[in-house]
Amino acid sequence: MRSFEPDYTNVIDAAKNMKTRRIPLYEHIISENVMEKIMRVEFTGLINGDSSDKAEFFRHYNGFFKEMGYDTVSFEQCIGPAMPGSGALGQHKPGVIKTYDDFSKYPWDEIPGIFFNKYGENFSIMGEHLPWGMKAIGGPGNGVFELVQDVVGFENLCLISYDDPELYKGLFEKVGEMMYRIWSRFLEEFGDYYAVCRFGDNLGFKNSTLLPPKDIRQYIIPQYERIIKIIHSYNKPFLFHCCGNIFEVMDDIIDKAKIDAKHSNEDQIAPFSKWMDMYGDKIGVFGGVDTDHLCRKNKDEIRDIVKDVFAYCKDKGGFALGSGNSIPDYVPPEGYLAMVETARQLRGD
């Protein structure tokens, strides 16, 4: 392969649904453990050290994306861990908000300060160690629905929707307001490091949305709209990461929330070509290679899948190739590398 020179404008163009100079690679998350296996160096624990340790972490972390042929570094810090008592979503803890009294006493106004005290230095040092030609994609992670679940719990949220409609409505509004404050400060302080902004909010599962579509339209999409509007005011495109079968609300998310691009796709829900056919004339569509294939298929099979996706999408609008979800710990490095190396060969690296 020739010497690779990153150019983050490829990802901006793809997110804006424009033809790119070369097809960019994109991943929502790549496990640092997978990175370590490929690079044969241990660096993950450095993120928890002092500023010099963090700088060393990001030299390896950012350098991995450049070495693999990415134009941007995927980096986010999730809001959920900064919310006192959180953990109902990922750790299955009992929700700390069960009643309107809990909701009223919850320290909403403190969360932005907690978030930046916890993660501000990471954003800063990450940006200072971006390789030439690269910017980041990401920002404050987690979306409105995920953060409501993280302090309430999904089952309890469903009960609240019937038992206390005012609390149900208030939860989405308060989380949206809190996210808006975090994103406003993030863009002011760290926006220059980012080419594209994103958050993930998994609204669905294999067969349908997790909440009734009317609730998503009424309570969640308006909060997306206000956050994405301020992101756009900084001239940043917005990438929406969302798992699940959300076809019933996709047009609303595109038309009302004004997302620029969408990521996350699973073959059990629909082939990637369906996402491209249905929405590729409106937004950028990222992904294409089901993460399950990277785990179960051999190298030749993965190469054939990548070739098929590349051939189908390369002459369409905004497109970035990668897994349909992410590269977690359990993805074999050889499966991931087969995807990346094939894509780079196809684009002539």
HELIX and SHEET records of a PDB file:
HELIX    1   1 THR A    9  ALA A   15  1                                   7    
HELIX    2   2 GLU A   32  MET A   39  1                                   8    
HELIX    3   3 THR A   44  ASN A   48  5                                   5    
HELIX    4   4 SER A   51  MET A   68  1                                  18    
HELIX    5   5 GLY A   80  ALA A   82  5                                   3    
HELIX    6   6 TYR A  100  LYS A  105  1                                   6    
HELIX    7   7 TRP A  108  GLU A  110  5                                   3    
HELIX    8   8 ILE A  111  GLU A  128  1                                  18    
HELIX    9   9 VAL A  144  VAL A  152  1                                   9    
HELIX   10  10 PHE A  154  ASP A  163  1                                  10    
HELIX   11  11 PRO A  165  PHE A  190  1                                  26    
HELIX   12  12 GLY A  191  TYR A  193  5                                   3    
HELIX   13  13 PRO A  213  ASP A  215  1                                   3    
HELIX   14  14 ILE A  216  ILE A  220  3                                   5    
HELIX   15  15 ILE A  221  SER A  233  1                                  13    
HELIX   16  16 PHE A  247  ASP A  252  1                                   6    
HELIX   17  17 ILE A  253  ALA A  257  3                                   5    
HELIX   18  18 PHE A  272  TYR A  279  1                                   8    
HELIX   19  19 THR A  291  ARG A  296  1                                   6    
HELIX   20  20 LYS A  299  CYS A  313  1                                  15    
HELIX   21  21 PRO A  333  LEU A  346  1                                  14    
SHEET    1   A 7 THR A  72  CYS A  78  0                                        
SHEET    2   A 7 LYS A 135  GLY A 141  1                                        
SHEET    3   A 7 TYR A 194  GLY A 200  1                                        
SHEET    4   A 7 PHE A 238  HIS A 241  1                                        
SHEET    5   A 7 ALA A 261  HIS A 263  1                                        
SHEET    6   A 7 GLY A 284  VAL A 289  1                                        
SHEET    7   A 7 PHE A 319  SER A 323  1                                        
END                                                                             
